[in-house]
Amino acid sequence: MGWLFLKVLLMGVSFSGFLYPLVEFFFSGKTRDQKPNFVIILADDMGWGDLGANWAETEDTPSLDQMAAEGMRFVDFHAAASTCSPSRASLLTGRLGLRNGVTHNFAVTSVGGLPLNETTLGEVLQQAGYVTGMIGKWHLGHHGSYHPNFRGFDYYFGIPYSHDMGCTDDPGYNHPPCPACPLGKGPLRHPERECYTHLALPLYENLRIVEQPVILNSLAQKYAEKATQFIQHASAAGRPFLLYVGLAHTHVPLSAPGPPGRGAYGAGLREMDSLVGRIKDTVDRTAKENTLLWFTGDNGPWAQKCELAGSVGPFTGSWQTHQGGSPAKQTTWEAGHRVPALAYWPSRVPINVTSTALLSVLDIFPTVVALAQANLPLRRHFDGLDVSEVLFGGSQTGHRVLFHPNSGVAGDYGALQTVRLEHHKAFYATGGARGCDGSVGPAQYHEPPLIFNLEDDVAEGLPLERGSVEYQAVLPEVRKVLADVLQDIAADNTSRADYTQDPSGTPCCDPHRIACRCQTG
């Protein structure tokens, strides 16, 4: 039959039905070396302070708090960018946007995505004998070969981009609110900005749109069911697996039942927490002793959504708030990229441990590849570390240096304008994203850079005096590590994403009906 033909057949069928003769062949054969399984869960727009284990004011995450008590919590863990597509691209490649080419978000009409010459974590593990699944938000290209089924995932169930990038029949809570999809028949019209009034949000199973518009208030339940089925069937067949779950929470629109305002956000957070709890329970029942579950977020809260946005905890970015705008999502302030993170693996990851190691979403790729006994792709450099010693060996040593790319304010997308050096942080550019009050902090460039001591000033309120001994001691090393990484990137095998937009890239199950509406099922 051939592997390629088998894979194409699998793409066209519902994983819930399984077509057993075909899938039993696909899953056949127990692994002799008992390679570990991996479940990676990525929350959307979740603030560091939204995790109860991080922030005592939060009481909406009992399942995640239990996971923290039964595993390891990371308090200095960072997204690789502070907006959707670049963060996800870095998770799946272990490389910053300047290397993998993804520096800003893809659109509904994008014809490109994560460059095809970049190797994803799914592809690496497929080659190592794993069965791979992706459930939830993708946002790395949906047109043609950029679809998840062609980027290392045997099974896909989810939405192709953020769930505010298309209308639904029950729009949920947003700020400002969006209307429902129009009814009736008629040709597809170009989506309006912000609310995408004339384009319905699609739900895919493999290559097929199964709902358009998606029913948002049942999406969490469907994700839980598909994740459960994937874990159970892969475990029963004895195949090692990778499951990557990109949650729709806690990005707007919020669809969980609850009162308007802050209550709606809390309801969404509780629904997400319950979904994660169901996935963890499934792992515990089926593959507990041999599965690493890693939970984290893609970036910080979307502050312009006001009461519908999450909590930054103590990372208030007060220097920027005095200039105007938000210091959260789309910025390189701590609130933009410091995210909740937990690791859980009974008998391997120690119980109820808090790690202060400086870590990143970039580290997931090399760590998982190493644990899977797979090989890193050749002829390219990686920005993540294998942090197995932090997970299992009691080490508190992570990165000495992290680079935070611009993700929407203050200059060129992807530019490394902020440098973390141990507990110091240097800004060559600052700016505030749009805040709840509508203000936007102006882009400002700093040479020499602003430098903050995060050990003494987590709120990033008061930069060091440029003439101080501490500042003068840190500045030369900041300049050196930044120059070194830029030289390394220039010598690397880098990629460039295609950000071309064309209506042909729009996912549509029936272009002859308004909003591309089609029957569900």
Secondary structure, DSSP 8 states (H G I E B T S, - for coil): --HHHHHHHHHTS-TTT-THHHHHHHH-S--SS---EEEEEEESS--GGGSTTT-TT--S-HHHHHHHHHSEEESSEE-SSSSHHHHHHHHHHSS-HHHHS--S---TTBS--S-TTS--HHHHHHHTT-EEEEEE---S--SGGGSGGGTT-SEEEE-SS-TTSSB-SS--B-SS-------SB-------TTT-TTBB--EEETTEEEEBS--GGGHHHHHHHHHHHHHHHHHHHT--EEEEEE--TTSSSB-SS--STHHHHHHHHHHHHHHHHHHHHHHHHHSGGGEEEEEEESS---GGGGGGS---TT---HHHHHHSSBSSTTSSSHHHHB--EEEE-TTTS-TTEEE---EEGGGHHHHHHHHTT----SS---S----HHHHHS------SEEEEE-SSSSSSTT-EEEEEETTEEEEEEE--B--TTS-----EEEEEEEEEETTT-TT--S---TTSHHHHHHHHHHHHHHHHHHHHHHTS--------B-GGGS--S-TTBTBT-B---
